[in-house]
Amino acid sequence: MALASFLLVVILLPHLEALSHGPSSNEPDQTMQAMMTQACINVDNQKSCLSNMQTEVEKTGRPPNPSSILTAALRTTLNEARLAIQSITKFNSMSFSYREQIATEDCKELLDFSVSELAWSLSEMKNIRAGLKSVHYEGNLKAWLSAALSNQDTCLEGFEGTDRHVERFISGSLREVTQLIGNVLALYTQLHSLPFKPPRNSTATATTTEKSSNFPKWMTEGDQELLKSHPRGMHVDATVALDGSGDYRTITEAIAAAPSYSVRRYIIYVKKGIYRENIDMKKKKTNIMVFGDGMGQTIVTGNRHFMQGWTTFRTATVAVSGKGFIARDMTFRNTAGPQNHQAVALRVDSDQSAFYRCSVEGYQDTLYVHSLRQFYRECDIYGTIDFIFGNGAAVLQKCKIYTRVPLQLQKVTITAQGRKSPHQSTGFSIQDSYIFATQPTYLGRPWKQYSRTVFINTYMGGLVQPRGWLEWYGDFALSTLWYGEYRNYGPGAMLSGRVTWPGYHVIKDAATASFFTVGRFIDGRSWLPGTGIKFTVGLSD
């Protein structure tokens, strides 16, 4: 597979420009055939895959070129994902246990996520075909394909604790979808950009700090004034209050009443109080902002956990999937405790979502950064085991991370990042933050093969262990992960005793560190100004 990918890059290097410039009469037939073969590599029914690809290419009525083949590959993959949903629906009658039933429902929802993300990617290809060489477009497509690749893994992980009987049936339906998405992502990455390879021994000087104070050109003056104002001075579409003084008594009711697929910001104010509810904000609820009266004042709390039969995905007290979600001045809490293992306080599948002055409180698996681009500013996060985990692309700035007491013999680990492919644009960047460890603590461990996490300009308390990082098991992923530390400080930030894994890096130059900043890692310049939330684009002083 690696050799085939390398050879494909060598073959295609002279033709990279064709991706954005359209058809070329000089494009060799063998190059196009190599691309189609790459798009179908390792797929169980390769003959059928190639036939479907050829049909999709022929529909364009033009000679094949890199752009049309990528588009055909996306259409083929999208069709397979839709078929997989239909197939999985048939398995409901086969589910016997409560967890199997929930896991099967999770699978349908997660595949539906993948269908949407593939459809967005297909639409974005129009911009690329039009020759719009924008980092914004490239960032979108890689983010969406990265998310679509991981959803199927989450589906199968939901069957943990079962006899795996139903999982075996479902995994067959997912195998081709997962392989096709992985092939498309690899092909796009090889054609359109180079995978990130941090420079070694670079002499680059420190980058300047750039703070956002401007709004996007497309925003009206009225919108800008709204975002500059204090939340309580904003126009509010709905108010939630436990005492009945608002429009609704529960947040769930307010969200249900919000418009679906909204293109404007819909603002829900939640008055102080303890709201005992589990909120599941579906993907159709877009551009919703929820704000409260402050951390510890407006609290959403629940206690769902794995031991009750829930999948980890479904334990979340609050889950948000609609694009463009914003939360500020809120607390999200799961009180299940360490004895009940996986118990999520907040799960996020919302692309271009932002959280400001929010507290996320739990024990094991507190904050599920499941997928897509996310930003956290001045948030507090509490937990014990893998309590910031998932496979989104997330930047945490000026956040406070608190460890809690785990079960006996458990080791406290802050992160468990789940990047499964070197082509995914995912990972965690923790910048200008604070680790207040009350227990012996490790910065992270590799949940998946290409796990990626960095700590930048972050204070580390004395109980951060000298090794810094922890193995998942044996030598799994130690040579393929990408963990890094840059200019951290405090008694736990000493580097002399750190692990010596091939995938661990002491980042020595600003050029490498700047890859993991808001401006580059989550394309924050294009969307964060519209949230009204403070952020630093690059490295701080």
Secondary structure, DSSP 8 states (H G I E B T S, - for coil): -HHHHHHHHHHHGGGTTHHHH---TT--HHHHHHHHHHHTTT-TTHHHHHHHHHHHHHTT-S---HHHHHHHHHHHHHHHHHHHHHHHHGGGGG--SHHHHHHHHHHHHHHHHHHHHHHHHHHHHHHHHTT---HHHHHHHHHHHHHHHHHHHHHHHTTTTS-SHHHHHHHHHHHHHHHHHHHHHHHHHHHH-------SS---------B-----TTS-HHHHHHHHS-GGGS--SEEE-TTS-SSBSSHHHHHHHS-TT-SS-EEEEE-SEEEE--EEE-TT--SEEEE-S-TTTEEEEE---GGGT--GGG--SEEE-STT-EEEEEEEEE---GGG----SEEE--TTEEEEEEEEE-STT-EE--SSEEEEES-EEEESEEEEEES-EEEEES-EEEE----TT--EEEEEE---STT---EEEEES-EEE-SS-EEEE--SSTT-EEEEES-EE-TTB-TT----SSTTTTTTT-EEEEES-BSTT---TT----TTEEE--SHHHHHTTSHHHHS-GGGTGGGGT---BSS---
